[in-house]
Amino acid sequence: MNNHGKSLQRLLEAARRAPAQGDEPAPFGFATRVAARAFEPAQPALPSFARVSLRVAGIACLFAVVAVGVNYRAITSAIDDESAVASGADDPIADVVNLDS
């Protein structure tokens, strides 16, 4: 196994022996490119995860609409059954509450 302390010491020694470099000028046209990028219009790019999640949400909504469309008769008949129960026909709670009848 490597001794990390020795490796670090050797790396630090090599860094101390390296020649000192002076300031280097920026490449030709660097300032112009930086200024041009600063003033160019922003790209409204969504990250790939956001694009995929929006597509998946759209597909899920489409599946939900198709499921309601396929089961429309069952949904409406269940609603009609509930309205018949709410109107008082075969309502056991109404029978208990109206004990005087």
FIMARMAR-133596 format. One record per residue: residue in one letter; x, y negated, z negated of N, C-alpha, C in turn. Coordinates in steps of 0.1 Angstrom, whole numbers, padded with zeros to 4 digits, always signed. Example, Ala and Ser with C-alpha at 12.3 -4.5 7.8 and 13.67 -1.06 7.14 Angstrom:
a+0132+0057-0078+0123+0045-0078+0132+0033-0078
s+0128+0022-0071+0137+0011-0071+0129+0000-0079
REM end
This chain:
m+0008+0012+0000+0000+0000+0000+0009-0012+0000
n+0005-0023+0007+0013-0035+0008+0011-0043-0005
n+0022-0049-0009+0022-0058-0020+0019-0072-0015
h+0007-0077-0018+0002-0089-0013+0010-0101-0018
g+0015-0100-0030+0024-0111-0036+0036-0113-0028
k+0043-0102-0024+0055-0103-0016+0052-0108-0002
s+0041-0103+0004+0037-0108+0017+0035-0123+0017
l+0028-0128+0007+0025-0142+0006+0038-0150+0004
q+0047-0145-0004+0060-0152-0006+0068-0153+0007
r+0068-0142+0015+0075-0142+0028+0069-0152+0037
l+0055-0152+0038+0048-0162+0046+0051-0176+0042
l+0051-0179+0030+0055-0193+0025+0069-0196+0028
e+0078-0187+0027+0092-0190+0031+0093-0193+0046
a+0087-0185+0054+0087-0188+0068+0081-0201+0072
a+0070-0205+0065+0064-0218+0067+0073-0230+0063
r+0081-0228+0053+0090-0238+0048+0102-0240+0058
r+0106-0229+0065+0117-0230+0074+0113-0235+0088
a+0100-0236+0091+0095-0240+0104+0099-0255+0106
p+0102-0259+0118+0106-0273+0121+0093-0281+0120
a+0095-0293+0114+0084-0303+0113+0081-0309+0126
q+0068-0309+0129+0064-0315+0142+0058-0328+0140
g+0061-0337+0148+0056-0351+0147+0042-0352+0153
d+0037-0364+0153+0023-0366+0158+0024-0365+0173
e+0014-0357+0179+0013-0356+0193+0002-0365+0198
p+0005-0371+0209-0006-0380+0215-0018-0371+0220
a-0029-0377+0220-0041-0370+0226-0039-0368+0241
p-0045-0358+0246-0043-0356+0261-0050-0367+0269
f-0046-0369+0281-0051-0380+0289-0066-0378+0291
g-0074-0388+0289-0088-0388+0291-0096-0382+0279
f-0089-0379+0268-0096-0374+0257-0107-0383+0251
a-0103-0396+0249-0112-0405+0244-0124-0408+0253
t-0122-0407+0266-0133-0409+0275-0143-0397+0274
r-0137-0385+0273-0146-0373+0272-0154-0374+0259
v-0148-0378+0248-0155-0378+0236-0166-0389+0236
a-0163-0400+0242-0174-0411+0243-0185-0406+0252
a-0182-0399+0263-0192-0395+0272-0201-0384+0265
r-0195-0375+0258-0203-0365+0251-0212-0371+0240
a-0207-0382+0234-0214-0389+0223-0227-0395+0228
f-0227-0400+0241-0238-0407+0246-0246-0399+0256
e-0243-0386+0258-0252-0378+0267-0264-0374+0259
p-0275-0372+0267-0288-0369+0260-0287-0355+0254
a-0293-0353+0242-0293-0341+0235-0301-0330+0242
q-0296-0318+0242-0302-0307+0248-0312-0301+0239
p-0325-0300+0242-0335-0294+0233-0334-0279+0233
a-0323-0273+0231-0322-0258+0232-0325-0252+0218
l-0334-0242+0219-0337-0235+0207-0327-0223+0205
p-0324-0220+0194-0316-0208+0192-0323-0195+0197
s-0316-0185+0200-0322-0174+0207-0332-0167+0197
f-0329-0167+0184-0339-0161+0175-0352-0168+0175
a-0352-0181+0176-0364-0189+0176-0372-0187+0188
r-0365-0185+0200-0372-0182+0212-0379-0169+0211
v-0372-0159+0206-0377-0145+0205-0389-0145+0196
s-0387-0152+0184-0398-0152+0174-0411-0158+0180
l-0409-0169+0188-0421-0175+0194-0428-0166+0204
r-0420-0159+0211-0426-0149+0221-0433-0138+0213
v-0427-0133+0203-0433-0122+0195-0446-0127+0189
a-0446-0139+0184-0458-0145+0178-0469-0146+0188
g-0466-0150+0200-0476-0151+0211-0481-0138+0215
i-0473-0127+0215-0477-0114+0218-0486-0109+0207
a-0483-0112+0195-0492-0107+0184-0505-0114+0184
c-0506-0127+0188-0519-0134+0189-0527-0128+0201
l-0520-0124+0212-0527-0118+0223-0533-0104+0219
f-0525-0096+0211-0530-0083+0206-0542-0085+0197
a-0542-0096+0188-0553-0099+0179-0566-0102+0187
v-0564-0110+0198-0576-0114+0206-0581-0102+0213
v-0572-0093+0218-0577-0081+0225-0584-0072+0215
a-0579-0070+0203-0585-0062+0193-0599-0067+0189
v-0601-0080+0188-0614-0085+0185-0623-0083+0197
g-0618-0085+0209-0626-0083+0221-0631-0068+0222
v-0622-0059+0220-0626-0045+0221-0636-0041+0210
n-0635-0046+0198-0643-0042+0187-0654-0052+0185
y-0658-0060+0195-0668-0070+0192-0681-0065+0188
r-0686-0054+0194-0699-0048+0191-0699-0043+0176
a-0688-0037+0172-0687-0032+0158-0687-0044+0148
i-0681-0054+0152-0680-0066+0143-0694-0073+0142
t-0701-0074+0153-0714-0081+0153-0724-0072+0146
s-0723-0059+0148-0733-0050+0141-0730-0050+0126
a-0718-0051+0121-0715-0052+0107-0720-0065+0101
i-0719-0076+0109-0724-0089+0104-0740-0088+0103
d-0746-0081+0113-0761-0080+0113-0765-0072+0101
d-0757-0061+0098-0761-0053+0086-0759-0061+0073
e-0749-0069+0072-0748-0077+0060-0759-0087+0059
s-0763-0093+0070-0774-0103+0069-0787-0096+0065
a-0789-0083+0070-0801-0076+0066-0801-0073+0051
v-0789-0070+0045-0788-0067+0031-0790-0080+0023
a-0785-0091+0029-0786-0104+0022-0800-0109+0022
s-0808-0105+0031-0822-0109+0032-0831-0103+0021
g-0826-0092+0015-0834-0087+0004-0838-0072+0006
a-0837-0067+0018-0841-0054+0021-0830-0044+0015
d-0835-0035+0007-0826-0025+0001-0815-0032-0008
d-0818-0042-0015-0808-0048-0024-0810-0044-0038
p-0801-0035-0043-0803-0030-0057-0801-0040-0067
i-0794-0051-0065-0792-0061-0075-0805-0069-0076
a-0812-0072-0065-0825-0078-0066-0835-0070-0074
d-0834-0057-0072-0843-0048-0080-0841-0049-0095
v-0828-0050-0099-0825-0051-0113-0828-0064-0119
v-0826-0075-0111-0829-0088-0116-0844-0090-0117
n-0851-0086-0108-0866-0087-0108-0872-0075-0115
l-0871-0074-0128-0876-0063-0135-0891-0065-0137
d-0896-0077-0136-0910-0079-0139-0919-0074-0128
s-0914-0071-0116-0923-0066-0105-0926-0051-0106
REM end
